[in-house]
Amino acid sequence: MTADELAGIGERIFGPRWQRVMSAALGVNYRTLQRWATGHNAIPDSVASDVRRLLAIATASKEKR
């Protein structure tokens, strides 16, 4: 997953101030998530899977409405 993909999914699920909320949802430090979002650190595959899982849950939730 790229930093742009992370940001796109984060904004889609949590809105423009997505980083702090997503870091809590993933159980990771806010600064760690910021480093992923800026591309300073690679996003681990396990985290990418968790992010995609959050997207699937959010999408399914919106479809039920």
C-alpha positions as CSV (number, residue, x, y, z in Angstrom):
1,M,0.0,0.0,0.0
2,T,1.3,3.5,-0.8
3,A,1.0,6.6,1.3
4,D,-1.5,8.0,-1.2
5,E,-3.7,4.8,-0.9
6,L,-3.5,5.1,2.9
7,A,-4.6,8.7,2.8
8,G,-7.4,8.1,0.3
9,I,-8.8,5.3,2.4
10,G,-8.4,7.3,5.6
11,E,-10.2,10.3,4.2
12,R,-13.0,8.2,2.8
13,I,-13.6,6.4,6.1
14,F,-12.8,9.1,8.7
15,G,-12.9,12.4,6.8
16,P,-10.3,15.1,6.5
17,R,-8.9,14.7,10.0
18,W,-8.5,11.0,9.5
19,Q,-5.0,10.3,10.9
20,R,-5.6,10.4,14.6
21,V,-8.8,8.4,14.4
22,M,-7.3,5.8,12.1
23,S,-4.3,5.4,14.3
24,A,-6.6,4.7,17.2
25,A,-8.7,2.2,15.1
26,L,-5.5,0.4,14.1
27,G,-4.0,0.5,17.6
28,V,-0.8,2.2,16.4
29,N,1.0,5.4,17.6
30,Y,-0.2,8.6,15.9
31,R,3.4,9.5,14.9
32,T,3.9,6.1,13.3
33,L,0.8,6.6,11.2
34,Q,2.0,10.1,10.2
35,R,5.3,8.6,9.0
36,W,3.4,6.1,6.9
37,A,1.1,8.8,5.5
38,T,4.1,11.0,4.4
39,G,5.9,8.0,2.9
40,H,8.8,8.3,5.3
41,N,8.3,4.7,6.4
42,A,6.9,1.7,4.5
43,I,3.4,0.5,5.4
44,P,3.7,-3.1,6.7
45,D,1.6,-5.6,4.8
46,S,-0.3,-6.5,8.0
47,V,-1.3,-2.9,8.5
48,A,-2.4,-2.6,4.8
49,S,-4.6,-5.6,5.4
50,D,-6.1,-4.0,8.5
51,V,-6.7,-0.8,6.6
52,R,-8.5,-2.6,3.8
53,R,-10.6,-4.5,6.4
54,L,-11.6,-1.1,7.9
55,L,-12.6,0.0,4.4
56,A,-14.7,-3.1,3.8
57,I,-16.5,-2.7,7.1
58,A,-17.2,1.0,6.5
59,T,-18.4,0.3,3.0
60,A,-20.7,-2.5,4.2
61,S,-22.1,-0.3,7.0
62,K,-23.0,2.4,4.5
63,E,-24.7,0.0,2.1
64,K,-27.0,-1.2,4.9
65,R,-28.4,2.3,5.4
